[in-house]
Amino acid sequence: MDRDFCFLLNAYDIEPGSYVPKINTMLDFNLWTWNSRAFPGIDSLNVRKGDRVRVRIGNLTMTNHPIHIHGHEFEVTGTDGGPTRPESRWPEVTTDVAVGQMRQIEFIADEEGDWAMHCHKSHHTMNAMGHDVPTMIGVDHRGLVEGIQKLVPDYMLMGERGMADMGEMEMPLPDNTLPMMTGQGPFGAVEMGGMFTVLKVRREQQRGDYRDPGWFKHPKGTVAYEWAGAALPEPARSAAAGPSSMPRTEPARSVEMTVRKPAGHQGH
């Protein structure tokens, strides 16, 4: 084994501004950590290309965590009872670690680059979450923010276009709390927090060197970009292709329908 990592999963219920967790909370936690640290404070997993990597994960929280790695397939090689026999191992890209359980995974780091590693429960990669928040996606806020800011100068609009927008906000925070999503990468905000880190695979990483090599330098021509030139031509279509997977067999005709609202509970 060339690289061996181990971390414990932790969860806390700490109200913003409070200095102690609510130790009697069973389910409704708002801070998610690995080894008591939240991204971007979690170290990256730095390995050499071609290394055989082992990661051992123990769950000390009151819920399960499906741990997922991008760019690589791994084998589940150990459970609470220790390493499993080779014939009992199975391939995965995500392994669920239940309450009080331990999972050991192993893989060959054969894909160079920076690869996300995180809990696959989306809210576990966001910290300081408030749950009693109404859904505001699609609500027209025009003119509202200015009026509220006259009363609350620090008010900021949240939730109009989903959670990712909040990753770039830099609003003042109460004492002893964390941003919901944070961290900067080579292309801007990473938009993650909580149970998230990066597997960094480098061909030049030396044996036994666990130091962070920095962000991956992509070879020229391998990074996607937005096309800003002339409009692209319409894609060529087969002459036999129809305009729809369910073409009409007769001309469209109008249909008049009457809607009747239910009243009472007759027949139930």
PEBEL-V13738 format. One record per residue. OMEGA is omega in whole degrees, -180 to 180 (none if undefined). Layout:
BEGIN
<<OMEGA> <OMEGA>>
END
This chain:
BEGIN
<<-177> <-179> <-177> <-180> <178> <174> <179> <179> <-178> <176> <-178> <170> <-178> <179> <178> <-179> <180> <-179> <178> <177> <173> <-170> <179> <177> <180> <-172> <-168> <-179> <-180> <176> <-175> <-171> <168> <-175> <178> <178> <-180> <176> <9> <178> <178> <179> <172> <176> <-171> <-175> <177> <179> <-178> <178> <167> <-171> <173> <175> <177> <-172> <177> <-175> <178> <-177> <-179> <175> <-179> <-179> <174> <-175> <-170> <176> <176> <170> <-176> <168> <179> <174> <172> <-171> <180> <178> <179> <-177> <-180> <180> <-180> <178> <-177> <-177> <-178> <-178> <-178> <-178> <179> <162> <177> <175> <-177> <179> <-175> <-177> <178> <-177> <174> <174> <175> <179> <179> <179> <172> <-179> <-173> <179> <-178> <178> <177> <-173> <-180> <174> <-170> <168> <-176> <170> <-170> <-176> <175> <172> <174> <-177> <-179> <-177> <169> <-174> <-178> <-177> <179> <176> <-177> <-179> <178> <-180> <180> <-178> <-175> <179> <-177> <-175> <-179> <180> <180> <-178> <175> <178> <-180> <-173> <-176> <-177> <177> <178> <-179> <169> <-178> <-177> <178> <-170> <-173> <180> <-174> <-179> <-178> <178> <177> <-179> <177> <-179> <172> <176> <173> <171> <-175> <171> <-180> <177> <-175> <179> <179> <177> <-178> <-178> <180> <-177> <178> <177> <177> <175> <175> <-172> <-177> <171> <-176> <170> <-177> <-178> <-177> <177> <-178> <178> <-177> <178> <179> <-179> <-179> <-178> <-179> <-179> <-176> <-178> <-179> <177> <-175> <176> <-178> <178> <-178> <-179> <179> <178> <-180> <179> <-177> <-179> <-179> <180> <-180> <179> <176> <-180> <179> <-180> <177> <180> <-179> <-177> <177> <-180> <-177> <176> <177> <-177> <178> <176> <178> <-179> <178> <177> <-179> <-180> <178> <-178> <177> <-180> <180> <-180> <179> <178> <179> <-177> <-180> <176> <-180> <none>>
END
